[in-house]
């Protein structure tokens, strides 16, 4: 059995390296024993993971990366390297629906549920939020309710899913993070996956707008 070196911590976080999961990491750092990022073949995956690693180093939280190579090989999504070009434009259903990666959160939560059971941890943290409900089915409240019940019933230690941002907007998440000093400079959002945030894709536009609405200085260098 794995020996937890931080016995007072009992959480695992699904950490992409974007704004939402990074804020969640900082907010619940006192309970998070392990952060898990997944390499699943998205265009921006490696830049996000690099940010996730930096955040965990700052907070002295164990971080691991798990490969889900099958998703890029067999799933259809323009977010994946194997897919088409990500559309530019607003963060709306017309532009973003092609970036849905089928059942991504379900797959990832199932894996970290197994990790939690193996290590004797009790909570899984996920940073889905209200702004994604109309695009991504596995970010909606009914999905969180269903997967919470399934994981609790399917683990010997009744692992709980913690999703405190489910009904929140990204603007409110940034406000919350700014109060606790989250390092937003080391986060990544652009679905184009370039060196600099493109500034023109839906996720870049959402990022810009959220910082502006929150009244928080955006530290992001954009190419446009």
C-alpha positions as CSV (number, residue, x, y, z in Angstrom):
1,X,0.0,0.0,0.0
2,X,1.2,3.5,-0.9
3,X,2.3,5.5,2.1
4,X,1.1,9.1,2.0
5,X,3.8,11.4,3.1
6,X,1.2,14.1,3.8
7,X,-1.3,12.3,6.0
8,X,-3.5,15.4,6.5
9,X,-4.1,15.7,2.8
10,X,-6.6,13.4,1.1
11,X,-7.3,14.9,-2.4
12,X,-6.3,14.4,-6.0
13,X,-6.8,17.2,-8.5
14,X,-7.4,16.9,-12.3
15,X,-4.9,19.6,-13.3
16,X,-4.8,20.8,-16.9
17,X,-2.7,23.9,-16.4
18,X,-5.4,26.3,-17.4
19,X,-7.0,29.1,-15.4
20,X,-9.8,27.1,-13.7
21,X,-7.9,24.0,-12.5
22,X,-4.9,26.2,-11.4
23,X,-7.2,28.3,-9.3
24,X,-8.7,25.2,-7.8
25,X,-5.2,23.9,-7.1
26,X,-4.3,27.0,-5.2
27,X,-7.6,27.3,-3.4
28,X,-7.5,23.7,-2.1
29,X,-3.7,23.2,-1.8
30,X,-4.0,22.3,1.9
31,X,-6.0,19.2,1.0
32,X,-4.4,18.2,-2.4
33,X,-1.8,15.5,-2.1
34,X,-1.5,14.7,-5.8
35,X,-2.1,16.6,-9.1
36,X,-2.6,14.6,-12.2
37,X,-2.3,15.9,-15.8
38,X,-3.2,13.8,-18.8
39,X,-1.3,13.8,-22.1
40,X,-4.2,13.0,-24.5
41,X,-3.0,14.6,-27.7
42,X,-4.7,18.0,-27.7
43,X,-3.0,20.8,-29.6
44,X,-2.3,22.8,-26.5
45,X,-1.6,19.8,-24.2
46,X,2.1,20.1,-23.7
47,X,2.0,23.9,-23.0
48,X,-0.7,23.4,-20.4
49,X,1.2,20.5,-18.8
50,X,4.4,22.7,-18.6
51,X,2.3,25.3,-16.7
52,X,0.8,22.6,-14.4
53,X,4.3,21.4,-13.5
54,X,5.4,24.9,-12.6
55,X,2.4,25.5,-10.4
56,X,2.9,22.2,-8.5
57,X,6.6,23.1,-8.0
58,X,5.6,26.4,-6.4
59,X,3.1,24.7,-4.1
60,X,5.3,21.6,-3.4
61,X,2.5,19.3,-4.5
62,X,3.3,15.9,-6.2
63,X,2.5,16.0,-9.9
64,X,2.3,13.1,-12.4
65,X,1.5,13.0,-16.1
66,X,-0.5,10.0,-17.5
67,X,-0.6,9.2,-21.2
68,X,-4.0,8.7,-22.9
69,X,-2.6,8.2,-26.4
70,X,-5.6,6.3,-27.5
71,X,-7.8,9.4,-27.4
72,X,-5.7,11.1,-30.1
73,X,-5.7,8.0,-32.2
74,X,-9.3,7.0,-32.0
75,X,-11.5,9.9,-30.9
76,X,-12.8,12.6,-33.2
77,X,-12.2,16.2,-32.1
78,X,-10.6,19.3,-33.7
79,X,-9.0,19.9,-30.3
80,X,-6.8,16.9,-30.9
81,X,-3.6,16.9,-33.1
82,X,-5.3,14.3,-35.2
83,X,-8.3,16.6,-35.8
84,X,-9.0,19.5,-38.1
85,X,-8.2,23.2,-37.5
86,X,-9.6,24.9,-34.4
87,X,-12.0,27.7,-35.5
88,X,-11.3,31.2,-34.6
89,X,-13.9,33.5,-33.2
90,X,-16.1,33.8,-30.2
91,X,-16.5,31.3,-27.4
92,X,-19.9,30.0,-28.5
93,X,-21.4,26.7,-29.5
94,X,-20.9,27.4,-33.2
95,X,-17.2,27.8,-32.9
96,X,-16.4,25.5,-30.0
97,X,-18.6,22.4,-30.5
98,X,-16.0,20.8,-32.8
99,X,-13.5,20.9,-29.8
100,X,-15.5,18.5,-27.7
101,X,-13.3,15.5,-26.8
102,X,-15.8,12.7,-26.2
103,X,-16.3,11.8,-22.5
104,X,-12.9,13.3,-21.6
105,X,-13.8,14.3,-18.0
106,X,-15.5,10.9,-17.4
107,X,-12.4,9.0,-18.6
108,X,-10.0,11.2,-16.5
109,X,-12.1,11.1,-13.4
110,X,-12.4,7.3,-13.6
111,X,-8.6,7.0,-13.7
112,X,-7.9,9.3,-10.8
113,X,-10.7,7.6,-8.9
114,X,-8.6,4.4,-9.2
115,X,-5.6,6.3,-8.0
116,X,-7.5,7.7,-5.0
117,X,-8.7,4.2,-4.1
118,X,-5.2,2.8,-4.5
119,X,-3.6,5.5,-2.3
120,X,-6.4,5.7,0.2
121,X,-7.4,9.3,-0.7
122,X,-10.9,10.5,-0.3
123,X,-11.6,13.4,-2.7
124,X,-11.2,14.2,-6.4
125,X,-11.1,17.9,-7.4
126,X,-12.3,19.0,-10.9
127,X,-12.6,22.6,-12.1
128,X,-15.5,22.4,-14.5
129,X,-17.5,25.7,-14.6
130,X,-20.7,27.2,-15.6
131,X,-19.5,28.8,-18.8
132,X,-18.9,25.4,-20.4
133,X,-22.3,23.9,-19.8
134,X,-23.7,24.7,-23.2
135,X,-20.8,23.2,-25.1
136,X,-19.3,20.4,-23.1
137,X,-21.7,17.7,-21.8
138,X,-19.1,16.4,-19.2
139,X,-19.0,19.8,-17.5
140,X,-22.7,20.0,-16.7
141,X,-24.2,19.6,-13.3
142,X,-26.1,16.5,-14.2
143,X,-22.8,14.8,-15.3
144,X,-21.1,15.8,-12.1
145,X,-24.0,14.4,-10.1
146,X,-24.0,11.2,-12.0
147,X,-20.2,10.6,-11.9
148,X,-20.1,11.5,-8.2
149,X,-22.6,8.8,-7.4
150,X,-20.9,6.3,-9.6
151,X,-17.4,6.9,-8.2
152,X,-18.6,6.9,-4.6
153,X,-20.5,3.6,-5.2
154,X,-17.7,2.0,-7.2
155,X,-14.7,2.7,-4.8
156,X,-14.1,0.8,-1.6
157,X,-13.4,4.0,0.3
158,X,-16.4,5.9,-1.2
159,X,-14.3,8.6,-3.0
160,X,-16.1,11.9,-3.4
161,X,-16.0,14.3,-6.4
162,X,-15.5,17.9,-5.4
163,X,-16.6,20.4,-8.1
164,X,-17.1,23.8,-6.5
165,X,-17.0,25.9,-9.7
166,X,-19.8,24.0,-11.4
167,X,-22.2,26.9,-11.4
168,X,-19.6,29.7,-11.5
169,X,-18.4,31.9,-14.4
170,X,-14.7,32.1,-15.3
171,X,-14.9,35.8,-14.3
172,X,-15.8,34.8,-10.8
173,X,-13.1,32.1,-10.7
174,X,-10.5,34.7,-11.6
175,X,-11.8,37.1,-8.9
176,X,-11.5,34.3,-6.4
177,X,-8.0,33.4,-7.6
178,X,-6.7,37.0,-7.5
179,X,-7.7,37.2,-3.8
180,X,-5.4,34.3,-2.9
181,X,-2.5,35.3,-5.3
182,X,-2.9,32.6,-8.0
183,X,0.0,32.8,-10.5
184,X,-2.0,33.3,-13.7
185,X,1.1,34.1,-15.7
186,X,1.9,30.4,-15.7
187,X,-1.4,29.2,-17.1
188,X,-2.3,28.4,-20.7
189,X,-5.6,28.5,-22.6
190,X,-5.1,28.8,-26.3
191,X,-6.5,26.0,-28.4
192,X,-4.2,26.8,-31.2
193,X,-1.3,25.6,-29.1
194,X,1.2,28.2,-30.3
195,X,4.2,29.7,-28.3
196,X,2.0,32.8,-27.5
197,X,-1.7,32.8,-27.0
198,X,-3.2,33.6,-30.4
199,X,-5.8,36.0,-29.0
200,X,-8.2,35.1,-31.8
201,X,-9.6,31.6,-30.9
202,X,-12.6,31.2,-28.6
203,X,-10.6,30.2,-25.5
204,X,-8.3,33.2,-25.9
205,X,-11.3,35.6,-26.3
206,X,-12.9,34.0,-23.2
207,X,-9.7,34.5,-21.3
208,X,-9.4,38.1,-22.3
209,X,-13.0,38.9,-21.4
210,X,-12.9,37.1,-18.1
211,X,-9.8,39.1,-16.9
212,X,-11.4,42.3,-18.1
213,X,-14.8,41.6,-16.4
214,X,-13.0,40.5,-13.2
215,X,-11.0,43.8,-13.1
216,X,-7.8,41.8,-12.8
217,X,-4.7,42.5,-14.9
218,X,-4.2,39.9,-17.6
219,X,-0.6,38.8,-17.6
220,X,-1.0,37.0,-20.9
221,X,1.1,37.9,-24.0
222,X,-1.1,37.6,-27.1
223,X,0.0,37.5,-30.7
224,X,-3.1,39.4,-31.7
